[in-house]
Amino acid sequence: MTVAVDRHLPAVHLRPPRHWVNDPNGLVFHDGWYHVFFQYNPDSARHANMHWGHVRSRDLVSWEQLPVALAPTPAGDDADGVWSGNAVSTDEGMVAFYSAKRDDRWWQPVAAATSVDGVTFSKRPGLLIEEPPPETVMFRDPYVWRDGGRWRMLVGAALADGRGAAMQYFSEDLCRWELGGPFLAEPPTPLPGGGDTEEGWECVQYADFGVQRGALVLSAWDPEEGAGQTAVYVGRDRGDAFEATAPQRFDHGPDFYAPALLHAPDGRWLVWGWVWEARDEPRVGAVSSWTDEVGWAGMLSLPRELTLTSTGVAQRPAREVDALRGEMVVEASGTAAGTVVLGEVPRCLDVVGRLAWAGSGRATSGWRLVTSADGREHLDIVLDGTTGELVVSRESASLDLRAKRGEWRLATGIGPGESVEVRAVLDHSVVEVFLATGEAVTARFYPVGAGPWRLEVTTSGTGQAAYAVEAWELVPCADPVEEPRG
């Protein structure tokens, strides 16, 4: 079946033109290339038959599609899917670690594959970690990193006593692994902005910022509802365990999951996440008639830079994203009362500016992306005139009633007479919003209105509020990523 190009298909977010994509996997810099693997179903837009798709880049700007890196082995240890994991670079080549999925066991053993050229992989015989540790009821998603002269591995888990956990292993040679115990295990803990850390942790990853300080990133899994939200613990690595402060939300939006880390050669920690759909599926990963209709699902977020702060972590788009900027389409500043139309904008857009809370305390400014000629369909990024919070609202962002709705809030800490710096990257059906203080909101939206898009400044309350905004068209630096070859 040939599927027409969907208006919601992204231009600068990584994904093939068709079929299912979820977790980023195996992020590694090896032999001059940034490698990004991802969960991929080469046969349909449904969550099944997991392979590792593969792209690479010299500069994080132009990407080359490579053949599928890993596929299930019929009747093998991974017969029902090559699920999530990571990869490391060694003098001999690249080693990928992954979760070996079989439907006849509840846990996913850790398996490995090697590559000399960074493109073709050979699976190692057998399993690295065959059985789950005692007292676990979920076990999957290895993450391996070098720590001095040894290697360490974390695997996501749920414990029988209701705690989520990152189980730790040690190795001298990447082949023989010894269980060290829980690196961190915590009961479900409330997160700022809603949700909690849940009873199971998926895709646990660790960023070492030096001097024993680091960040443990996880995806919270509910045994009844499935994938939930992302969280991060900051603390001190004591080797055998992690001493953590209270967790915080990693992304405050509804559609970001499974963040994966890459330690770049310049010392930066980069992160990609899975941006899932918000169409008509009853829950994440469930069958969606709309997704079946368009023939694709999911994408990877833009690369982000992760830094450690005194209160947690901060993230922003990787500096390489700026290289995608083309023509500046909006440059405006002033004060507004009501609505100011800034002009027509493309469907792939980078918006940067300041939103303000008037000194009177009675008016705030915001942005509205209008996507229908009559103005009924619009995405709003505004300041709340009572709390000063940044609000990202898709309540009216699609005239298609199947699309999910909602709004999400970020505390800004500002009061009357102050302003906040905001950046919003929009790509056809996804928006990634960042505060200058390092918080992020990722959300999907599905505009179907006819006519060109336009950007407006809006004000809430009475009186005037200041604004400043610049916007650029984003232009891919290469042809769209092609369908992976087998």
Legacy VTK file of the C-alpha trace (Angstrom):
# vtk DataFile Version 3.0
C-alpha trace
ASCII
DATASET POLYDATA
POINTS 486 float
0.000 0.000 0.000
1.284 3.474 -0.892
0.620 6.094 1.758
0.422 9.749 0.735
2.789 12.156 2.420
1.106 13.268 5.638
0.907 16.999 6.390
1.999 16.236 9.957
5.241 14.473 9.036
8.179 16.404 10.571
10.939 17.992 8.509
13.817 18.354 10.997
12.976 15.745 13.628
14.586 12.386 12.928
12.406 9.537 11.667
11.913 7.531 8.437
9.003 8.560 6.189
6.890 5.555 7.196
6.159 3.043 9.941
6.640 2.938 13.709
9.445 4.637 15.700
9.939 4.798 19.454
12.890 4.930 21.909
16.238 6.365 20.807
18.896 3.702 21.409
22.656 3.275 21.227
23.630 6.947 21.132
27.397 7.050 20.704
30.184 9.024 19.058
32.435 6.577 17.242
35.184 7.051 14.661
34.161 10.618 13.828
30.410 9.943 13.604
27.455 10.580 15.873
25.347 7.417 15.756
21.664 7.414 16.665
19.743 4.143 16.705
16.023 3.866 17.438
13.257 1.345 17.956
11.729 0.697 14.548
9.074 -1.542 13.011
9.941 -1.879 9.306
6.556 -3.379 8.447
3.853 -1.149 9.898
2.947 1.868 12.043
2.220 -0.360 15.046
4.331 -1.145 18.096
5.557 -4.627 17.155
8.485 -6.438 15.537
11.117 -4.153 17.027
14.369 -3.617 15.107
17.104 -1.014 15.582
16.926 1.673 12.912
20.139 3.658 12.402
21.237 7.125 11.275
24.555 8.899 11.647
25.975 12.410 11.278
29.327 14.152 11.284
27.897 17.401 12.642
24.428 16.735 14.184
22.943 18.717 11.284
23.045 16.516 8.167
22.021 12.886 8.699
22.687 9.741 6.705
20.250 6.829 6.767
21.957 3.468 7.261
20.615 -0.086 6.970
18.713 -1.599 9.882
21.389 -2.396 12.469
19.734 -5.166 14.479
16.789 -7.450 13.750
15.139 -10.268 15.723
16.551 -13.754 15.179
13.766 -16.260 14.494
13.524 -18.745 17.382
16.446 -16.924 19.050
16.796 -15.164 22.385
15.397 -11.987 20.786
12.804 -13.668 18.562
10.060 -11.191 19.528
12.080 -7.994 19.349
15.414 -6.250 19.687
14.336 -3.821 22.358
16.052 -0.813 23.919
19.644 -0.405 25.065
22.765 1.622 24.320
26.170 1.392 22.644
29.784 2.169 23.509
32.880 2.907 21.453
36.010 0.814 21.972
39.376 0.514 20.216
38.089 -2.595 18.447
34.811 -1.057 17.279
31.321 -0.462 18.569
29.447 -2.667 21.032
25.657 -2.445 21.282
23.747 -3.724 24.313
20.051 -4.413 24.036
17.030 -6.028 25.650
16.306 -9.447 24.137
12.509 -9.768 23.916
10.611 -13.022 23.971
6.906 -13.220 24.709
7.355 -16.344 26.850
9.253 -14.537 29.663
8.430 -11.396 31.644
12.004 -10.082 31.825
14.329 -9.079 29.002
17.855 -10.480 29.264
20.786 -8.333 28.171
22.349 -9.273 24.831
25.140 -7.668 22.792
26.271 -7.162 19.203
29.537 -5.802 17.797
30.518 -3.784 14.747
33.928 -3.021 13.291
32.746 -0.517 10.684
29.913 1.039 12.719
27.335 -0.080 10.152
27.067 -3.878 10.102
26.603 -5.742 13.390
27.213 -9.318 14.490
25.345 -10.615 17.518
27.442 -12.155 20.267
26.390 -15.732 21.032
24.403 -16.271 24.200
23.260 -13.689 26.712
25.339 -11.348 28.870
22.804 -11.281 31.701
20.414 -14.187 31.386
18.356 -13.995 34.578
16.901 -10.997 36.422
18.116 -10.227 39.942
16.089 -11.595 42.867
13.055 -9.583 43.965
12.603 -7.904 40.576
9.301 -8.004 38.682
10.444 -5.945 35.664
13.916 -5.932 34.100
14.978 -4.285 30.820
16.953 -1.554 28.998
20.727 -1.728 29.645
22.908 1.378 29.742
26.702 0.872 29.745
29.497 3.394 30.318
33.214 3.392 31.047
34.305 4.416 34.537
38.089 4.583 34.644
39.450 1.105 34.067
36.137 -0.723 34.359
32.708 -0.769 32.781
29.397 -0.213 34.521
25.876 -1.097 33.467
22.466 0.028 34.688
19.296 -1.896 33.861
15.808 -0.552 34.483
13.713 -2.531 36.942
10.738 -2.762 39.260
11.117 -4.433 42.652
8.586 -6.697 44.307
8.203 -4.216 47.184
6.824 -1.533 44.820
9.997 0.488 44.235
11.377 1.488 40.863
15.076 0.722 40.507
18.229 1.012 38.447
20.140 -2.241 38.958
23.936 -1.974 38.624
26.504 -4.393 37.173
30.298 -4.197 36.796
32.675 -5.648 34.200
36.346 -5.533 33.266
35.909 -6.730 29.679
32.291 -6.019 28.565
31.673 -9.788 28.524
31.467 -11.013 32.124
29.210 -8.957 34.380
28.827 -9.022 38.160
25.708 -7.795 39.929
26.392 -4.924 42.313
22.827 -4.323 43.511
20.512 -1.314 43.228
22.280 1.881 42.102
19.105 3.655 43.206
15.702 2.297 44.247
12.825 4.530 45.322
9.064 4.187 45.907
6.742 6.202 43.660
7.592 9.820 44.454
5.508 12.852 43.383
7.033 15.040 40.666
6.654 18.810 40.303
3.929 19.451 37.772
2.126 16.172 38.365
2.679 12.444 38.105
5.262 10.453 40.019
8.262 8.194 39.466
5.997 5.104 39.342
6.721 1.514 40.372
8.925 0.639 37.395
11.823 2.450 35.737
12.586 2.072 32.051
15.492 3.384 29.988
17.628 4.345 32.999
20.659 6.401 31.899
23.447 8.105 33.825
25.290 11.350 33.000
28.559 11.753 34.909
29.338 15.442 35.389
32.549 14.843 37.349
33.515 15.177 41.011
31.123 12.299 41.756
28.128 14.397 40.702
25.713 13.122 38.118
22.167 12.814 36.878
20.122 9.610 36.684
17.504 9.924 33.945
14.559 7.524 33.835
11.194 6.879 32.262
8.449 6.079 34.750
6.421 2.943 34.004
3.060 2.137 35.575
2.310 -1.618 35.636
-1.344 -0.945 34.773
-1.202 2.096 32.483
2.248 1.612 30.916
4.512 4.504 29.859
4.107 7.650 31.935
6.474 10.567 32.339
10.204 11.224 32.502
12.156 12.094 35.628
15.702 12.852 36.716
17.518 12.429 40.011
20.613 14.545 40.713
23.111 13.434 43.304
26.467 11.830 44.107
27.809 8.601 42.696
29.342 6.571 45.526
30.311 3.742 43.205
28.091 1.084 44.682
25.060 3.398 45.034
23.689 6.814 44.106
22.841 9.389 46.781
20.055 11.392 45.207
18.125 14.544 45.946
14.387 14.806 45.267
13.412 13.948 41.677
12.270 16.510 39.139
10.378 16.277 35.873
12.711 15.892 32.925
10.181 17.182 30.394
6.954 18.799 31.576
4.906 17.987 28.488
2.645 15.041 27.645
4.480 13.518 24.686
8.152 12.965 25.598
9.573 9.661 26.827
12.651 7.415 26.934
15.369 10.121 26.919
18.747 8.716 25.892
22.188 10.230 26.496
25.289 10.748 24.358
28.568 12.042 25.771
29.945 14.189 22.948
33.690 14.493 22.257
33.619 18.158 23.334
32.379 17.126 26.792
28.723 18.022 26.367
25.942 15.679 27.392
23.403 15.436 24.573
19.963 13.879 24.860
17.259 12.722 22.466
13.806 11.498 23.454
10.913 9.634 21.875
8.085 11.999 20.904
5.005 9.809 20.643
1.642 10.389 19.001
-1.380 12.131 20.525
-3.953 11.036 17.964
-6.824 8.628 18.746
-4.905 5.822 20.495
-6.472 4.925 23.884
-3.003 4.734 25.466
0.621 4.917 24.368
1.498 2.061 22.048
-2.090 0.966 21.448
-3.551 0.501 17.981
-4.706 3.749 16.367
-6.906 3.850 13.272
-5.595 7.344 12.481
-1.997 6.148 12.689
-2.810 3.151 10.494
-4.359 5.573 8.011
-1.283 7.819 7.709
1.233 4.960 7.931
3.676 6.351 10.485
4.013 6.962 14.224
6.556 8.618 16.495
9.718 10.657 16.026
12.835 11.590 17.941
13.104 14.954 19.640
15.665 17.474 18.538
19.038 16.953 20.223
19.291 18.825 23.516
22.221 19.858 25.675
21.967 18.773 29.302
23.781 20.695 32.022
23.927 20.412 35.797
22.702 23.336 37.916
22.613 24.026 41.629
18.987 22.851 41.735
18.950 20.033 39.185
19.459 19.878 35.431
18.828 22.325 32.615
18.266 21.584 28.948
18.174 23.572 25.753
18.294 22.751 22.042
21.781 21.683 21.009
23.666 24.610 19.497
23.778 22.753 16.167
20.020 23.289 15.788
20.779 26.932 15.004
22.436 25.777 11.766
18.991 24.752 10.500
17.787 28.356 10.553
17.020 29.813 7.148
15.248 33.073 6.410
14.189 35.251 9.321
10.438 35.598 8.890
9.510 37.661 11.965
11.324 40.363 13.933
9.144 42.501 16.162
8.955 44.102 19.597
6.763 46.562 21.419
3.717 46.606 23.653
0.373 45.083 22.808
-3.211 45.354 23.969
-5.309 42.698 22.338
-3.829 40.972 19.283
-0.916 41.922 17.027
-0.590 39.941 13.783
3.117 39.404 13.082
2.682 37.731 9.697
2.627 34.434 7.855
5.086 31.770 8.940
6.198 28.375 7.568
5.290 25.045 9.151
8.807 24.438 10.431
9.779 27.344 12.638
12.138 28.470 15.415
10.677 31.237 17.603
12.718 33.069 20.255
11.638 35.996 22.367
10.435 37.452 25.634
6.984 37.392 27.169
6.145 39.910 29.876
3.929 40.452 32.875
2.968 44.132 32.981
4.040 46.183 35.985
0.395 46.811 36.760
-0.061 43.086 37.223
-3.152 43.197 35.015
-1.815 42.064 31.601
0.507 39.388 30.200
1.743 38.695 26.680
1.819 35.449 24.705
2.200 33.880 21.288
-0.533 32.318 19.201
0.180 30.147 16.168
-2.968 30.351 14.047
-3.337 27.431 11.637
-6.781 28.003 10.080
-8.050 30.895 8.008
-10.931 31.596 10.386
-8.686 31.579 13.480
-10.545 28.762 15.253
-7.516 26.454 15.156
-4.517 27.692 17.129
-1.690 26.701 19.467
-1.059 29.035 22.415
2.136 29.732 24.372
1.207 32.391 26.929
1.847 33.711 30.416
-0.806 33.191 33.069
-1.836 36.597 34.398
-2.406 35.279 37.917
0.553 32.982 38.544
3.136 34.078 35.971
3.378 30.465 34.747
4.106 29.693 31.117
1.136 27.833 29.623
1.371 25.659 26.514
-2.161 24.921 25.330
-3.325 22.676 22.479
-6.972 22.890 23.518
-7.818 24.482 20.145
-4.832 23.230 18.149
-6.752 20.854 15.862
-10.136 20.976 14.171
-9.929 17.190 13.956
-11.840 16.025 17.027
-9.758 12.844 17.261
-6.657 14.794 18.352
-5.859 14.931 22.049
-6.253 18.243 23.918
-4.814 19.721 27.097
-2.533 22.385 28.512
0.724 22.238 30.457
2.389 24.707 32.783
5.909 25.729 33.735
6.758 27.876 36.750
8.780 30.904 35.646
9.404 32.603 38.983
8.577 36.035 37.565
6.268 38.667 39.000
4.621 41.858 37.723
7.062 44.054 35.834
9.247 41.119 34.803
9.650 39.024 31.671
10.787 35.535 30.689
12.821 34.302 27.738
11.115 31.540 25.747
12.099 29.445 22.727
9.632 27.318 20.753
10.663 24.985 17.939
7.685 23.955 15.801
7.806 21.238 13.158
4.464 20.482 11.450
2.917 18.515 14.350
5.285 18.918 17.285
6.360 21.801 19.493
9.332 21.778 21.872
9.220 24.755 24.249
12.171 25.822 26.407
12.610 28.377 29.152
15.989 30.068 29.458
16.181 28.537 32.946
16.295 25.065 31.387
12.780 23.593 31.671
11.069 22.024 28.637
7.599 21.079 27.402
7.107 18.764 24.423
3.661 18.335 22.868
2.112 17.050 19.654
-0.651 18.914 17.813
-2.393 18.165 14.516
-3.504 21.260 12.578
-5.807 20.553 9.641
-7.018 24.064 8.779
-6.638 25.417 5.265
-4.519 28.399 4.384
-1.159 29.690 5.571
-0.075 29.699 9.195
0.403 33.013 10.948
2.038 34.106 14.204
0.339 36.545 16.538
1.104 38.253 19.841
-1.817 38.092 22.247
-2.429 39.778 25.577
-4.480 38.512 28.479
-6.117 40.745 31.081
-6.531 44.487 30.791
-3.989 47.024 29.607
-0.755 46.484 27.677
2.110 44.039 27.971
5.524 44.089 26.310
6.831 41.486 23.891
9.849 40.780 21.707
10.032 37.999 19.117
12.266 36.705 16.338
11.415 33.719 14.165
13.273 31.782 11.508
12.209 29.157 9.026
13.936 25.847 9.745
15.329 24.110 6.680
16.637 20.528 6.639
20.274 20.404 5.567
19.743 17.208 3.590
16.969 15.270 1.907
14.446 13.711 4.311
15.645 10.524 5.964
14.906 7.635 3.618
13.312 4.312 4.456
15.942 2.132 6.209
17.270 -0.715 4.134
17.337 -4.224 5.503
LINES 1 487
486 0 1 2 3 4 5 6 7 8 9 10 11 12 13 14 15 16 17 18 19 20 21 22 23 24 25 26 27 28 29 30 31 32 33 34 35 36 37 38 39 40 41 42 43 44 45 46 47 48 49 50 51 52 53 54 55 56 57 58 59 60 61 62 63 64 65 66 67 68 69 70 71 72 73 74 75 76 77 78 79 80 81 82 83 84 85 86 87 88 89 90 91 92 93 94 95 96 97 98 99 100 101 102 103 104 105 106 107 108 109 110 111 112 113 114 115 116 117 118 119 120 121 122 123 124 125 126 127 128 129 130 131 132 133 134 135 136 137 138 139 140 141 142 143 144 145 146 147 148 149 150 151 152 153 154 155 156 157 158 159 160 161 162 163 164 165 166 167 168 169 170 171 172 173 174 175 176 177 178 179 180 181 182 183 184 185 186 187 188 189 190 191 192 193 194 195 196 197 198 199 200 201 202 203 204 205 206 207 208 209 210 211 212 213 214 215 216 217 218 219 220 221 222 223 224 225 226 227 228 229 230 231 232 233 234 235 236 237 238 239 240 241 242 243 244 245 246 247 248 249 250 251 252 253 254 255 256 257 258 259 260 261 262 263 264 265 266 267 268 269 270 271 272 273 274 275 276 277 278 279 280 281 282 283 284 285 286 287 288 289 290 291 292 293 294 295 296 297 298 299 300 301 302 303 304 305 306 307 308 309 310 311 312 313 314 315 316 317 318 319 320 321 322 323 324 325 326 327 328 329 330 331 332 333 334 335 336 337 338 339 340 341 342 343 344 345 346 347 348 349 350 351 352 353 354 355 356 357 358 359 360 361 362 363 364 365 366 367 368 369 370 371 372 373 374 375 376 377 378 379 380 381 382 383 384 385 386 387 388 389 390 391 392 393 394 395 396 397 398 399 400 401 402 403 404 405 406 407 408 409 410 411 412 413 414 415 416 417 418 419 420 421 422 423 424 425 426 427 428 429 430 431 432 433 434 435 436 437 438 439 440 441 442 443 444 445 446 447 448 449 450 451 452 453 454 455 456 457 458 459 460 461 462 463 464 465 466 467 468 469 470 471 472 473 474 475 476 477 478 479 480 481 482 483 484 485
